[in-house]
Amino acid sequence: MQFGVFSVGDVTPDPTTGRVPSEHERLTAMATIAQKAEEVGLDVFATGEHHNPPFVPSSPTTMLGYVAARTERLVLSTATTLITTNDPVKIAEDFAVLQHLAGGRVDLMLGRGNQAAVYPWFGQDIRQGIPLALENYHLLYRLWREEEVDWEGRFRTPLRGFTSTPRPLDGIPPFVWHGSIRSPEIAEQAARYGDGFFHNHIFWPVEHTRRMVELYRQRFEDHGHGSAEQAIVGLGGQVFMRPRSQDAVAEFRPYFDNAPVYGGGPSLERFMAETPLTVGSPQQVIERTLSFREYVGDYQRQLFLVDHAGLPLRTVLEQLDILGEEVVPVLRREFAARKPAHVPEAPTHERRVASSGDGGT
């Protein structure tokens, strides 16, 4: 199982000091967090994609290329690549280049995005979000697998005998996760292609997550990719830890209360009770994370959000130390002991190359 962190790259005032980091500080902090993730033994760093304030990661492959040059084994991913507003041809090219330069340590998570204003900036209409996601991915899938592509669809100019360059490393495209919070069409898309399904798992209650993952697993089996238990699932989550749970709650509360995505809503206590948000001791995070398996089954990737809502970089790096030293080693051991032999490991470039040589896909 893979463990890692993801960042949405928000520039948010620290509510305890009023200080707002500059865009430069925030971008370099994200790179520092990625390098720290490898240092403490995590497997994955993922960055979001946003094109509007207060977010800064508008060019994920640039960020990941920078991190690739400063790490050796970290898997580099996106927490969202906007399949709706990016041209599939450019996605195919950019991630193939990154895949070569990073030695295969690359995958990506496709999503529609939830900011309506972004769509017209790229010549699109949010009301066409689902059709765009479905059509654009079908083209991306073909671009990485066919030497010459003839294409005609609703949302871009036709292609005639087009070859995307460079070709994927070792003939194996980057692994694709389809990320969705609420759209069953995206779970179906992931299942159809035999790709991974990533549920954000931050804002919604357990029953919603269970339904979405069960839909994906059943359709994965229906499409003939293997049993439902062999479907590739990833989860997000947010944690904040201190040795004593009461200290964690007291320290995190002002960040929660003023966060762009949380502030003004339910209380911290209610949010922790009704969603997977875990604020407390390392042992509480371990127990809560292990409980996810009870309603999604055995899964392959767990990513934690640790740098949202104005938390200072120093605090984020402390959180990574706790994850690496106290939490993830226990989670690795416990998840491994409980995983049945027929459930696959997380897909990596090396495993997929080996599988391809054995006649797999």
Residue pairs with C-beta under 8 A, 6 or more apart in sequence:
1 299
1 300
1 301
1 302
1 331
1 332
1 335
1 336
1 339
1 345
1 346
2 43
2 44
2 75
2 300
2 301
2 302
2 346
3 42
3 43
3 44
3 301
3 302
3 303
3 304
3 323
3 328
3 331
3 332
4 37
4 42
4 43
4 44
4 45
4 46
4 75
4 77
4 301
4 302
4 303
4 304
5 33
5 37
5 42
5 44
5 45
5 46
5 303
5 304
5 305
5 306
5 307
5 320
5 323
6 44
6 45
6 46
6 47
6 48
6 77
6 79
6 236
6 303
6 304
6 305
7 30
7 33
7 45
7 46
7 47
7 48
7 57
7 79
7 305
7 307
7 308
8 48
8 50
8 55
8 57
8 79
8 305
8 308
9 26
9 27
9 30
9 47
9 48
9 50
9 55
9 56
9 57
10 54
10 55
10 260
10 308
10 309
11 20
11 21
11 23
11 26
11 53
11 54
11 55
11 56
12 20
12 54
12 258
12 259
12 260
12 308
12 309
12 310
13 19
13 20
13 258
13 310
14 20
14 255
14 310
14 311
14 312
15 254
15 255
15 257
15 258
15 310
16 254
16 255
21 29
23 56
26 56
27 56
27 57
27 63
29 307
29 313
29 316
30 47
30 56
30 57
30 63
30 307
31 63
31 66
31 67
31 70
32 313
32 317
33 45
33 306
33 307
33 313
33 316
33 317
33 320
34 45
34 67
34 70
34 71
34 74
34 76
35 67
35 70
35 71
36 317
36 320
37 44
37 45
37 74
37 320
38 45
38 71
38 72
38 73
38 74
39 324
40 320
40 321
40 323
40 324
40 325
41 324
41 328
41 329
42 74
42 320
42 323
42 324
42 328
43 74
43 75
43 346
44 74
44 75
44 76
44 77
44 301
44 303
45 67
45 74
45 75
45 76
45 77
46 76
46 77
46 78
46 79
46 109
46 303
47 57
47 60
47 63
47 64
47 77
47 78
47 79
48 55
48 57
48 60
48 78
48 79
48 80
49 57
49 58
49 60
49 78
49 79
49 80
49 81
49 82
49 113
50 56
50 57
50 58
50 115
51 58
51 85
51 115
51 118
51 121
52 115
52 117
52 118
54 260
57 63
60 78
60 81
61 94
61 95
61 97
61 98
64 76
64 77
64 78
64 98
64 102
64 106
65 98
65 101
65 102
67 74
67 76
68 76
68 98
68 101
68 102
68 105
68 106
69 101
71 105
73 105
74 105
75 105
75 106
75 107
75 348
76 98
76 102
76 105
76 106
76 107
77 106
77 107
77 108
77 109
77 177
78 108
78 109
79 109
79 179
79 236
79 303
80 109
80 110
80 111
80 113
80 179
81 91
81 108
81 109
81 110
81 111
82 111
82 112
82 113
82 118
83 91
83 110
83 111
83 112
83 132
83 133
83 136
83 137
83 140
84 112
84 113
84 119
84 124
84 128
84 129
84 132
84 133
84 136
85 113
85 118
85 119
85 121
85 122
85 124
85 132
86 122
86 136
87 156
88 136
88 137
88 139
88 140
88 143
88 156
89 139
89 143
89 159
89 162
89 164
91 108
91 140
92 140
92 143
92 144
92 164
93 164
93 165
93 166
95 106
95 108
95 174
96 144
96 164
96 165
96 166
96 167
96 168
96 169
96 173
96 174
97 166
98 106
99 106
99 168
99 169
99 174
99 349
100 166
100 169
103 169
103 349
104 169
104 170
104 172
104 348
104 349
104 350
104 353
105 349
106 174
106 349
107 174
107 175
107 176
107 177
107 347
108 174
108 175
108 176
108 177
109 176
109 177
109 178
109 179
109 198
109 234
110 133
110 137
110 176
110 177
110 178
110 179
111 178
111 179
111 180
111 186
112 129
112 130
112 132
112 133
112 180
112 183
112 186
113 119
113 129
116 126
119 125
119 126
119 129
124 132
124 155
128 155
130 183
130 185
130 186
131 154
131 155
132 155
133 185
133 186
133 189
134 185
134 189
135 153
135 154
135 155
136 155
136 156
137 176
137 178
137 189
137 193
138 153
139 149
139 151
139 153
139 156
141 193
142 149
142 151
143 149
143 162
143 164
144 164
144 168
144 173
144 174
145 173
147 163
147 167
148 161
148 162
148 163
149 159
149 161
149 162
149 163
149 164
150 158
150 159
150 160
150 161
150 162
151 158
151 159
151 162
152 158
152 159
168 174
169 349
170 349
170 353
170 356
171 356
172 349
172 352
172 353
172 356
174 349
175 195
175 196
175 347
175 348
175 349
175 352
176 193
176 195
176 196
177 190
177 195
177 196
177 197
177 198
177 232
177 234
177 301
178 186
178 187
178 189
178 190
178 195
178 196
178 197
178 198
179 186
179 198
179 199
179 200
180 186
180 187
180 197
180 198
180 199
180 200
180 212
181 199
181 200
181 203
181 204
182 204
182 208
182 212
184 212
184 215
186 197
187 197
187 212
187 213
187 215
187 216
187 219
188 215
188 216
188 219
189 195
190 196
190 197
190 216
190 220
191 197
191 216
191 217
191 218
191 219
191 220
191 222
191 223
191 225
191 231
192 219
192 223
194 220
194 223
194 225
194 361
195 232
196 232
196 233
196 234
196 300
196 301
196 347
197 212
197 213
197 216
197 231
197 232
197 233
197 234
198 233
198 234
198 235
198 236
198 301
199 209
199 212
199 213
199 233
199 234
199 235
199 236
199 296
200 236
201 209
201 235
201 236
201 237
201 276
201 292
202 236
202 237
202 238
202 275
202 276
202 277
202 305
203 261
203 275
204 275
205 274
205 275
206 276
206 295
209 235
209 276
209 295
209 296
210 295
210 296
213 233
213 295
213 296
213 297
216 231
216 233
217 228
217 229
217 231
217 233
217 297
218 228
220 226
220 228
220 230
220 231
221 227
221 228
221 231
225 231
227 342
228 297
229 297
229 298
229 340
229 342
229 343
230 342
230 343
230 344
232 300
232 344
232 346
232 347
233 296
233 297
233 299
233 300
233 301
234 299
234 300
234 301
234 302
234 303
235 276
235 292
235 296
235 299
235 301
235 302
235 303
236 303
236 304
236 305
237 276
237 277
237 278
237 289
237 292
237 302
237 303
237 304
237 305
238 276
238 277
238 278
238 304
238 305
238 306
238 308
239 277
239 278
239 279
239 285
239 304
239 305
239 306
239 319
239 323
240 248
240 251
240 252
240 255
240 278
240 279
240 306
240 319
241 248
241 279
241 280
241 281
241 282
241 285
241 319
241 322
241 323
241 327
242 248
242 251
242 281
243 281
243 282
244 281
245 279
245 280
245 281
245 284
248 279
248 280
248 281
249 268
249 279
249 280
252 268
252 279
253 268
255 308
255 309
255 310
255 311
256 262
256 263
256 268
256 271
256 279
256 309
257 263
257 268
258 309
258 310
259 308
259 309
259 310
260 309
261 308
261 309
262 271
262 309
265 271
266 274
268 279
271 277
272 278
272 279
276 288
276 292
278 284
278 285
278 288
278 289
282 322
282 326
282 327
285 327
286 327
286 330
286 331
286 334
289 302
289 327
289 331
290 331
290 334
290 335
292 299
292 302
293 299
293 335
293 338
298 335
298 338
298 339
298 340
298 343
300 344
300 345
300 346
300 347
301 346
302 331
304 323
306 316
306 319
306 320
306 323
307 313
307 316
311 319
345 351
352 360
355 361
